[in-house]
Amino acid sequence: MNGRKKKAPPQQEQIVRVKMPKQREGEMFGVVMAEFGGARFSCYCEDGKERICRIPGRLKRRVWVREGDYVIVKPWEIEGDKKGDILWRYRPLEVEWLKNRNYLKDL
């Protein structure tokens, strides 16, 4: 042998638990429409409004968001119709799970 290790066969990722938005706290599903820079994005939310959302400092290095990603958005208390925070980004397998169960029908 050449001293190289063989790669393990790829395993299918399973969904154990999918984070859902907390309705009583005002959280909702959203889709990232555009990226502005400075951890700011334009998101179309399930209530039909487009908000400028940011990633809070505690999540800035952990969450990497791109156009077309599905996220959880929490509108601000002040200017809540225009601005909000991104709290969570869904992976593609989680998005498929949500679509199959009609959670993303409004988007």
C-alpha positions as CSV (number, residue, x, y, z in Angstrom):
1,M,0.0,0.0,0.0
2,N,1.0,3.6,-0.5
3,G,0.3,4.6,3.0
4,R,-3.0,6.2,2.0
5,K,-6.2,5.6,3.8
6,K,-9.3,4.5,1.9
7,K,-12.2,6.8,2.1
8,A,-15.3,5.5,3.8
9,P,-18.3,5.2,1.6
10,P,-20.6,8.3,1.8
11,Q,-23.5,7.8,4.2
12,Q,-26.9,9.2,3.7
13,E,-27.7,12.0,6.1
14,Q,-30.8,11.4,8.2
15,I,-33.1,14.0,9.6
16,V,-33.6,13.6,13.3
17,R,-35.0,16.9,14.3
18,V,-35.8,20.0,12.3
19,K,-36.0,23.4,14.0
20,M,-39.3,25.2,13.6
21,P,-40.0,28.9,14.0
22,K,-41.7,29.8,17.3
23,Q,-44.9,31.5,16.3
24,R,-45.6,33.1,19.6
25,E,-42.2,34.9,19.5
26,G,-42.9,36.2,16.0
27,E,-40.5,34.0,14.1
28,M,-41.3,32.9,10.6
29,F,-39.8,31.2,7.5
30,G,-38.0,33.3,4.9
31,V,-36.0,33.0,1.7
32,V,-32.8,35.0,1.1
33,M,-33.3,37.0,-2.1
34,A,-30.1,39.1,-2.2
35,E,-26.9,39.6,-0.3
36,F,-25.8,43.2,0.6
37,G,-22.6,42.6,2.6
38,G,-21.9,43.3,6.2
39,A,-23.9,40.3,7.2
40,R,-27.1,41.9,5.8
41,F,-29.5,40.2,3.4
42,S,-32.8,40.9,1.7
43,C,-35.3,38.2,2.8
44,Y,-38.8,37.4,1.5
45,C,-40.9,36.3,4.6
46,E,-43.9,34.0,4.7
47,D,-46.2,37.0,5.7
48,G,-45.5,38.5,2.2
49,K,-43.2,41.2,3.3
50,E,-39.6,41.7,2.2
51,R,-37.2,42.6,5.0
52,I,-33.6,43.6,5.3
53,C,-32.2,41.0,7.7
54,R,-28.9,40.7,9.5
55,I,-27.1,37.9,11.2
56,P,-26.5,38.8,14.8
57,G,-23.0,38.9,16.1
58,R,-23.2,35.7,18.1
59,L,-24.0,33.8,14.9
60,K,-22.0,35.7,12.4
61,R,-19.1,33.2,12.2
62,R,-21.2,30.1,12.6
63,V,-23.9,30.7,10.0
64,W,-23.0,31.1,6.3
65,V,-26.0,32.2,4.2
66,R,-26.3,32.5,0.4
67,E,-29.0,33.6,-2.0
68,G,-31.8,31.1,-2.2
69,D,-31.3,29.7,1.3
70,Y,-34.3,29.1,3.6
71,V,-34.0,30.7,7.0
72,I,-35.9,31.5,10.2
73,V,-36.5,35.3,10.4
74,K,-37.4,37.2,13.6
75,P,-38.7,40.7,12.8
76,W,-37.5,43.5,15.0
77,E,-39.8,45.2,17.5
78,I,-39.1,48.6,16.0
79,E,-39.5,48.8,12.2
80,G,-40.6,45.1,12.2
81,D,-42.1,45.4,8.8
82,K,-38.8,46.4,7.2
83,K,-36.0,44.8,9.3
84,G,-35.3,41.5,11.1
85,D,-32.7,39.0,12.3
86,I,-31.7,35.7,10.7
87,L,-31.7,33.0,13.5
88,W,-31.3,29.8,11.6
89,R,-30.4,28.5,8.1
90,Y,-31.8,25.2,6.8
91,R,-29.7,22.6,5.0
92,P,-31.0,21.2,1.7
93,L,-32.2,18.0,3.2
94,E,-34.2,19.9,5.9
95,V,-35.7,22.1,3.2
96,E,-36.9,19.0,1.3
97,W,-38.4,17.6,4.5
98,L,-40.3,20.9,5.1
99,K,-41.6,21.1,1.5
100,N,-42.8,17.5,1.7
101,R,-44.9,18.4,4.8
102,N,-46.2,21.7,3.2
103,Y,-44.6,24.0,5.8
104,L,-43.1,26.1,3.0
105,K,-46.3,26.4,0.8
106,D,-46.5,30.2,1.5
107,L,-43.0,30.8,0.0
